[in-house]
Amino acid sequence: MRHVLLPALLLFSGCAAAQDAPDFGWLEGRWMSEPGRQMVEESWTSDEGHLLLGTNRTFVDGEVRAFEFLRIAYSDAGEGEYCAQPGGGAATCFALVESGDGLAVFENPDHDFPQRIRYQRAGDTMTATISDMSGEQSFSFEWTRQ
């Protein structure tokens, strides 16, 4: 009986854990913003395999002025991290602290700035807010899905 029960428990626990995995499918796609002379583009792959890869490019007067490689990796248990590599340099990672329908919040209190990164989607609009832990220093970027 023990040998039959163990696989059933493992199967059940695997299903329960999978239900806790965040869904980042809402982030997938190409997002663009055009505030004045500056245009910012951010693109994300699907979340297949619990890994999203992203890129961010900032154009000023048609020339690339900044770029960043991004990734979000997470487990079935809901643990995850967002890592950014501005200019292709060393990665700085932020722990996933909150996720939900069209929402993801990542934090790294040991980083100088930003310490919190928040993505939120409403329809075809996505807003990213970077801030310190207190929220006193805060900048938001708004993109439209292309």
Contacts in CASP RR format, 6 or more apart in sequence:
PFRMAT RR
TARGET T0000
AUTHOR 0000-0000-0000
METHOD contacts of the structure
MODEL  1
MRHVLLPALLLFSGCAAAQDAPDFGWLEGRWMSEPGRQMVEESWTSDEGH
LLLGTNRTFVDGEVRAFEFLRIAYSDAGEGEYCAQPGGGAATCFALVESG
DGLAVFENPDHDFPQRIRYQRAGDTMTATISDMSGEQSFSFEWTRQ
14 76 0 8 1.000
17 76 0 8 1.000
17 77 0 8 1.000
18 76 0 8 1.000
20 76 0 8 1.000
20 77 0 8 1.000
20 78 0 8 1.000
21 50 0 8 1.000
21 74 0 8 1.000
21 75 0 8 1.000
21 76 0 8 1.000
21 77 0 8 1.000
21 78 0 8 1.000
22 74 0 8 1.000
22 78 0 8 1.000
22 80 0 8 1.000
22 96 0 8 1.000
22 99 0 8 1.000
22 100 0 8 1.000
22 104 0 8 1.000
23 47 0 8 1.000
23 99 0 8 1.000
23 100 0 8 1.000
23 101 0 8 1.000
24 47 0 8 1.000
24 52 0 8 1.000
24 72 0 8 1.000
24 74 0 8 1.000
24 99 0 8 1.000
24 104 0 8 1.000
25 46 0 8 1.000
25 47 0 8 1.000
25 52 0 8 1.000
26 101 0 8 1.000
26 102 0 8 1.000
26 121 0 8 1.000
27 44 0 8 1.000
27 47 0 8 1.000
27 52 0 8 1.000
27 72 0 8 1.000
27 102 0 8 1.000
27 104 0 8 1.000
27 119 0 8 1.000
27 121 0 8 1.000
27 126 0 8 1.000
28 44 0 8 1.000
28 45 0 8 1.000
28 46 0 8 1.000
28 47 0 8 1.000
28 52 0 8 1.000
29 43 0 8 1.000
29 44 0 8 1.000
29 45 0 8 1.000
29 145 0 8 1.000
29 146 0 8 1.000
30 41 0 8 1.000
30 42 0 8 1.000
30 43 0 8 1.000
30 145 0 8 1.000
30 146 0 8 1.000
31 41 0 8 1.000
31 42 0 8 1.000
31 43 0 8 1.000
31 44 0 8 1.000
31 126 0 8 1.000
31 143 0 8 1.000
31 144 0 8 1.000
31 145 0 8 1.000
31 146 0 8 1.000
32 39 0 8 1.000
32 40 0 8 1.000
32 41 0 8 1.000
32 143 0 8 1.000
32 144 0 8 1.000
32 146 0 8 1.000
33 39 0 8 1.000
33 40 0 8 1.000
33 41 0 8 1.000
33 141 0 8 1.000
33 142 0 8 1.000
33 143 0 8 1.000
33 144 0 8 1.000
37 60 0 8 1.000
37 61 0 8 1.000
38 58 0 8 1.000
38 59 0 8 1.000
38 60 0 8 1.000
39 58 0 8 1.000
39 59 0 8 1.000
39 62 0 8 1.000
40 56 0 8 1.000
40 57 0 8 1.000
40 58 0 8 1.000
40 59 0 8 1.000
40 141 0 8 1.000
40 143 0 8 1.000
41 56 0 8 1.000
41 57 0 8 1.000
41 59 0 8 1.000
42 54 0 8 1.000
42 55 0 8 1.000
42 56 0 8 1.000
42 57 0 8 1.000
42 70 0 8 1.000
42 128 0 8 1.000
42 143 0 8 1.000
43 54 0 8 1.000
43 55 0 8 1.000
44 52 0 8 1.000
44 53 0 8 1.000
44 54 0 8 1.000
44 70 0 8 1.000
45 52 0 8 1.000
45 53 0 8 1.000
45 54 0 8 1.000
46 52 0 8 1.000
47 72 0 8 1.000
50 73 0 8 1.000
50 74 0 8 1.000
50 75 0 8 1.000
50 76 0 8 1.000
51 71 0 8 1.000
51 72 0 8 1.000
51 73 0 8 1.000
52 71 0 8 1.000
52 72 0 8 1.000
52 73 0 8 1.000
53 69 0 8 1.000
53 70 0 8 1.000
53 71 0 8 1.000
54 69 0 8 1.000
54 70 0 8 1.000
54 71 0 8 1.000
55 67 0 8 1.000
55 68 0 8 1.000
55 69 0 8 1.000
55 70 0 8 1.000
56 66 0 8 1.000
56 67 0 8 1.000
56 68 0 8 1.000
56 70 0 8 1.000
57 64 0 8 1.000
57 66 0 8 1.000
57 67 0 8 1.000
58 64 0 8 1.000
58 65 0 8 1.000
58 66 0 8 1.000
58 67 0 8 1.000
59 65 0 8 1.000
66 86 0 8 1.000
66 87 0 8 1.000
67 86 0 8 1.000
67 87 0 8 1.000
67 88 0 8 1.000
68 84 0 8 1.000
68 85 0 8 1.000
68 86 0 8 1.000
68 87 0 8 1.000
68 88 0 8 1.000
69 84 0 8 1.000
69 85 0 8 1.000
69 87 0 8 1.000
69 88 0 8 1.000
70 82 0 8 1.000
70 83 0 8 1.000
70 84 0 8 1.000
70 85 0 8 1.000
71 82 0 8 1.000
71 83 0 8 1.000
71 91 0 8 1.000
72 80 0 8 1.000
72 81 0 8 1.000
72 82 0 8 1.000
72 83 0 8 1.000
72 96 0 8 1.000
72 104 0 8 1.000
73 80 0 8 1.000
73 81 0 8 1.000
73 83 0 8 1.000
74 80 0 8 1.000
74 81 0 8 1.000
74 96 0 8 1.000
78 96 0 8 1.000
78 99 0 8 1.000
79 96 0 8 1.000
80 95 0 8 1.000
80 96 0 8 1.000
81 93 0 8 1.000
81 94 0 8 1.000
81 95 0 8 1.000
81 96 0 8 1.000
81 106 0 8 1.000
82 93 0 8 1.000
82 94 0 8 1.000
82 96 0 8 1.000
82 104 0 8 1.000
82 106 0 8 1.000
82 117 0 8 1.000
83 91 0 8 1.000
83 92 0 8 1.000
83 93 0 8 1.000
83 94 0 8 1.000
84 91 0 8 1.000
84 92 0 8 1.000
84 93 0 8 1.000
84 94 0 8 1.000
84 117 0 8 1.000
85 91 0 8 1.000
85 92 0 8 1.000
92 108 0 8 1.000
92 111 0 8 1.000
93 108 0 8 1.000
94 106 0 8 1.000
94 107 0 8 1.000
94 108 0 8 1.000
94 111 0 8 1.000
94 116 0 8 1.000
94 117 0 8 1.000
95 106 0 8 1.000
95 107 0 8 1.000
95 108 0 8 1.000
96 104 0 8 1.000
96 105 0 8 1.000
96 106 0 8 1.000
97 105 0 8 1.000
97 106 0 8 1.000
97 107 0 8 1.000
98 104 0 8 1.000
98 105 0 8 1.000
99 105 0 8 1.000
102 119 0 8 1.000
102 120 0 8 1.000
102 121 0 8 1.000
103 118 0 8 1.000
103 119 0 8 1.000
103 120 0 8 1.000
103 121 0 8 1.000
104 118 0 8 1.000
104 119 0 8 1.000
104 120 0 8 1.000
105 116 0 8 1.000
105 117 0 8 1.000
105 118 0 8 1.000
105 119 0 8 1.000
106 116 0 8 1.000
106 117 0 8 1.000
106 118 0 8 1.000
107 115 0 8 1.000
107 116 0 8 1.000
107 117 0 8 1.000
107 133 0 8 1.000
108 115 0 8 1.000
109 115 0 8 1.000
109 133 0 8 1.000
113 130 0 8 1.000
113 132 0 8 1.000
113 137 0 8 1.000
114 130 0 8 1.000
114 131 0 8 1.000
114 132 0 8 1.000
115 131 0 8 1.000
115 132 0 8 1.000
115 133 0 8 1.000
116 129 0 8 1.000
116 130 0 8 1.000
116 131 0 8 1.000
116 132 0 8 1.000
116 133 0 8 1.000
116 135 0 8 1.000
117 128 0 8 1.000
117 129 0 8 1.000
117 130 0 8 1.000
118 127 0 8 1.000
118 128 0 8 1.000
118 129 0 8 1.000
118 130 0 8 1.000
118 131 0 8 1.000
119 126 0 8 1.000
119 127 0 8 1.000
119 128 0 8 1.000
120 126 0 8 1.000
120 127 0 8 1.000
120 129 0 8 1.000
121 127 0 8 1.000
123 145 0 8 1.000
124 144 0 8 1.000
124 145 0 8 1.000
125 142 0 8 1.000
125 143 0 8 1.000
125 144 0 8 1.000
125 145 0 8 1.000
126 142 0 8 1.000
126 143 0 8 1.000
126 144 0 8 1.000
126 145 0 8 1.000
127 140 0 8 1.000
127 141 0 8 1.000
127 142 0 8 1.000
127 143 0 8 1.000
128 140 0 8 1.000
128 141 0 8 1.000
128 143 0 8 1.000
129 138 0 8 1.000
129 139 0 8 1.000
129 140 0 8 1.000
129 141 0 8 1.000
130 138 0 8 1.000
130 139 0 8 1.000
131 137 0 8 1.000
131 138 0 8 1.000
131 139 0 8 1.000
132 138 0 8 1.000
END
